[in-house]
Structure formats: C-alpha cells, structure tokens
C-alpha cells in the first residue's frame, strides 16, 4: 500500500486515481498528523511526500515520520512542482529514494512505485523481518476475521492478557481492542463493496458477523451510512466517472 501525503487535494486525488487504476492499494491524507488521526490499521509499504511548499527538501516531514515508531522506517519518495536538480539532491540527502515531478508520466510513476514496493521491507518479496507488536495485532485480526473474533479470543491468540492487549491497542491505535476489531471489519466491508460486493447478508458473514442487524448498526456507526446506502453512493460515483 502507498500513502500519499500532500496538502494539495488535487494532487492527492490524481496520484490516488493513477495507483488505483493499476490495482495498487493507496491511502491519502493532507499531513502526517492527519494520517495518524485517521487511525488506519494497515501500515504502508511506501510514502509519497509532497514537498512543493517546503524549503528544506522534506527534512521536517522526514523528522515527523521518524517520531512515530510505526513509520520511522517507512520508505519515502518525494514529489514537487517543479522537481529541480536541487530538489532531488535535497530529497536524497534527507533519506528519500527519489524526487519526482508532480506531472510525471503515469506509466513511469507506477513502474517506479511497483519496483520500490517490491523492495520495501514490508513486501512479501523482502527478507522476512520480525513483526512489530502493532503488526502482530492487525495480522491476527485479519487472520481471524471470519471466526467472529472478540477481545478474549484475540488476546489468547496473541498470548497476551486482556489488560495487556488493552494497553497495547491504546498505545498503538488510540482505541480499545473491541473498537479496533469492529473498525477493521467495517473497513474490510467497505473495501469489498468497492470491489463489487452488493449483498448485505453475505458481506456481514464475510467480515465475521453472524447477525446482519449488528453488522448494519456497526457499519452505520462508523460511516454514517447503512451498507445499502454506501453501495448506492459508490455506484453513483462510478456512473459519474464512467
């Protein structure tokens, strides 16, 4: 997954659409703080930082990433308008893999992004590395998604006490394990809807709900829409872009 960080909404959307067209998972936010506040469960392989309006070649942004344990080893590409030789030199000195012009050709960009993702420490092709505590929690939730996982079973699977799991979730995600499990289930349901799922009962079962009404309530609590309303909204957006 690639994380696009830029204060420019148009730039974020353009790179997001380019990556999604190549079936590359992407997230976007206006800043590092905004990304942290979104409380995303999945850590990115690669970050694309917009340094257009900076005068330090992204040094402050790299420092900000380094302040978060989960992000300090993140591989980074930078983008700028324009991307001069000085921008590139500064970016490389600050630890980025490259500096790209904002108007880079889509094919060139996706080829570079795919290559760097393959080499990223989080890639399945990279040498295995020990998972962080945060990654172990997320991986276990993903693995147990269809098994109607709850706090007790998650703690047992991770060989943790319930209180230790509670502290770990608050430390890494700023929410408790029960809310974390629900959030992950609903985010997975949203992704499945984007991929074409249109049966609410089947969707509920797929993300680990045995009671459809409980699924609908949780979905609406997180998104302010029922699954059917969310499906309809996505369909309308697809028709507008068709």
C-alpha distance (Angstrom), angle and dihedral (degrees) to the residues before:
residue distance angle dihedral
X1 . . .
X2 3.81 . .
X3 3.80 122.7 .
X4 3.82 115.8 -150.1
X5 3.81 113.3 -158.1
X6 3.80 116.1 -171.9
X7 3.82 137.6 134.3
X8 3.82 86.6 -141.8
X9 3.80 109.2 88.6
X10 3.81 92.9 -164.9
X11 3.80 92.3 54.5
X12 3.81 91.9 47.3
X13 3.78 92.1 50.8
X14 3.81 93.7 46.7
X15 3.80 94.2 52.8
X16 3.80 90.7 42.1
X17 3.81 92.0 54.3
X18 3.83 91.7 45.5
X19 3.80 92.3 52.4
X20 3.80 95.5 43.2
X21 3.80 89.9 51.0
X22 3.81 86.4 60.8
X23 3.82 91.4 47.1
X24 3.80 92.2 -110.1
X25 3.79 113.8 145.8
X26 3.79 110.9 -120.6
X27 3.80 139.7 -179.4
X28 3.78 127.1 -171.8
X29 3.78 138.7 -162.9
X30 3.79 138.2 165.8
X31 3.82 94.3 -119.0
X32 3.79 144.5 -6.6
X33 3.82 89.6 -95.0
X34 3.80 90.5 52.0
X35 3.82 90.5 51.3
X36 3.82 91.5 50.2
X37 3.82 90.9 48.8
X38 3.80 90.6 52.4
X39 3.80 85.7 64.3
X40 3.80 92.8 -146.3
X41 3.78 113.8 -167.3
X42 3.77 98.4 -149.8
X43 3.78 120.4 70.2
X44 3.81 116.5 -138.8
X45 3.81 126.0 -117.9
X46 3.78 92.1 -145.2
X47 3.82 138.9 12.3
X48 3.79 127.1 -146.1
X49 3.82 109.7 -154.5
X50 3.80 122.6 -163.4
X51 3.83 108.4 -139.8
X52 3.81 96.5 170.1
X53 3.80 94.3 117.8
X54 3.80 98.3 35.8
X55 3.80 126.5 96.2
X56 3.81 97.9 -159.0
X57 3.79 102.1 63.3
X58 3.81 91.1 -107.0
X59 3.82 95.8 -56.0
X60 3.81 93.5 135.3
X61 3.81 91.3 47.9
X62 3.81 90.8 51.4
X63 3.80 89.8 50.0
X64 3.81 89.8 50.3
X65 3.80 91.0 52.3
X66 3.79 89.5 48.4
X67 3.80 91.6 57.7
X68 3.81 90.4 68.1
X69 3.79 115.8 73.1
X70 3.80 92.7 -146.1
X71 3.81 94.1 51.1
X72 3.81 106.2 34.4
X73 3.83 92.9 93.4
X74 3.80 94.4 43.5
X75 3.80 116.0 132.6
X76 3.80 111.7 -122.2
X77 3.79 138.6 -156.5
X78 3.79 118.7 -174.9
X79 3.78 130.1 -146.5
X80 3.80 129.2 -161.9
X81 3.80 143.2 172.4
X82 2.96 100.7 -106.8
X83 3.81 108.6 11.0
X84 3.79 101.8 -153.6
X85 3.79 126.6 -179.0
X86 3.81 87.9 -99.7
X87 3.81 90.8 54.0
X88 3.80 89.6 51.3
X89 3.79 93.8 48.2
X90 3.80 92.5 47.7
X91 3.81 91.4 46.8
X92 3.80 92.5 51.5
X93 3.80 91.3 47.0
X94 3.79 89.5 51.9
X95 3.80 92.0 54.9
X96 3.81 103.1 -96.1
X97 3.80 121.1 140.5
X98 3.80 92.1 -133.7
X99 3.80 144.9 -26.1
X100 3.79 115.9 -121.5
X101 3.81 130.1 -164.6
X102 3.80 111.5 -113.2
X103 3.80 90.2 -123.4
X104 3.81 93.8 52.9
X105 3.81 115.3 151.2
X106 3.81 109.4 -91.3
X107 3.80 94.8 -129.0
X108 3.80 93.2 49.1
X109 3.79 90.8 48.4
X110 3.81 95.6 49.8
X111 3.81 92.0 46.2
X112 3.81 90.5 53.0
X113 3.80 92.1 44.3
X114 3.80 92.9 50.5
X115 3.79 91.9 48.1
X116 3.78 93.9 50.2
X117 3.82 91.1 45.7
X118 3.81 89.8 54.3
X119 3.80 90.0 53.6
X120 3.81 95.3 42.1
X121 3.83 116.8 114.5
X122 3.81 87.3 -120.2
X123 3.80 93.0 55.5
X124 3.80 120.5 109.7
X125 3.81 86.6 -128.8
X126 3.80 94.3 56.4
X127 3.81 122.2 92.2
X128 3.82 109.6 -83.0
X129 3.77 115.9 -93.7
X130 3.77 130.5 -171.6
X131 3.79 111.1 -92.7
X132 3.77 120.8 -119.4
X133 3.79 119.0 -117.3
X134 3.79 89.2 -104.8
X135 3.81 91.6 52.3
X136 3.83 91.9 48.1
X137 3.80 90.9 53.9
X138 3.81 93.2 48.7
X139 3.82 92.8 43.8
X140 3.80 91.7 52.5
X141 3.81 92.1 49.2
X142 3.81 89.8 50.4
X143 3.79 92.1 47.2
X144 3.81 92.8 50.0
X145 3.80 97.9 39.2
X146 3.82 96.1 117.3
X147 3.80 94.0 42.4
X148 3.81 95.5 75.6
X149 3.80 89.2 -111.2
X150 3.81 118.2 -158.0
X151 3.79 135.3 -177.3
X152 3.81 94.9 -88.4
X153 3.81 95.3 49.7
X154 3.82 91.4 44.3
X155 3.80 91.3 52.6
X156 3.83 91.3 48.6
X157 3.81 92.3 48.8
X158 3.81 90.4 51.4
X159 3.83 92.5 44.6
X160 3.78 89.9 -121.4
X161 3.77 133.4 127.6
X162 3.78 116.7 -113.2
X163 3.81 90.6 -110.7
X164 3.83 91.9 50.1
X165 3.80 90.3 50.3
X166 3.80 90.2 48.9
X167 3.80 91.4 52.8
X168 3.81 92.5 45.4
X169 3.81 92.9 51.3
X170 3.79 92.9 47.8
X171 3.81 89.6 48.5
X172 3.81 96.3 48.4
X173 3.81 104.1 27.6
X174 3.84 105.5 19.0
X175 3.83 89.3 -127.1
X176 3.80 135.4 82.4
X177 3.83 124.0 -97.5
X178 3.82 95.0 -104.1
X179 3.80 92.1 55.7
X180 3.82 90.3 42.0
X181 3.81 92.0 55.6
X182 3.80 91.3 47.9
X183 3.79 92.0 47.4
X184 3.77 91.9 51.4
X185 3.82 92.7 48.4
X186 3.79 92.6 50.8
X187 3.81 93.3 45.6
X188 3.79 88.5 51.9
X189 3.81 89.8 49.8
X190 3.81 90.0 51.5
X191 3.80 90.5 52.0
X192 3.81 91.0 50.0
X193 3.80 90.6 50.9
X194 3.80 89.3 52.1
X195 3.81 87.6 52.9
X196 3.81 91.0 54.2
X197 3.81 107.7 -87.4
X198 3.82 108.9 150.7
X199 3.83 105.5 165.0
X200 3.81 112.0 93.6
X201 3.82 96.7 -162.7
X202 3.80 93.0 49.1
X203 3.80 90.5 45.5
X204 3.82 91.4 51.7
X205 3.81 91.7 52.3
X206 3.81 92.4 46.4
X207 3.80 92.6 57.5
X208 3.80 94.3 44.4
X209 3.81 106.5 -91.4
X210 3.80 118.0 133.3
X211 3.82 90.7 -177.4
X212 3.81 114.7 61.0
X213 3.81 93.7 -160.5
X214 3.81 90.9 55.7
X215 3.80 88.8 51.6
X216 3.81 92.7 49.8
X217 3.82 91.2 48.8
X218 3.81 92.7 49.1
X219 3.82 91.8 46.0
X220 3.80 92.3 51.0
X221 3.80 91.9 45.7
X222 3.81 90.6 56.2
X223 3.80 101.0 37.4
X224 3.84 104.2 23.4
X225 3.83 86.2 -124.8
X226 3.78 135.0 86.7
X227 3.81 116.0 -118.4
X228 3.82 90.0 -104.7
X229 3.80 91.4 51.5
X230 3.80 90.4 48.4
X231 3.82 90.9 49.7
X232 3.81 90.8 50.1
X233 3.81 91.8 48.7
X234 3.82 92.0 50.5
X235 3.79 90.9 48.1
X236 3.80 91.2 52.0
X237 3.81 91.1 50.3
X238 3.82 90.7 50.5
X239 3.82 90.8 51.4
X240 3.82 90.7 50.7
X241 3.81 91.3 53.1
X242 3.82 94.3 42.6
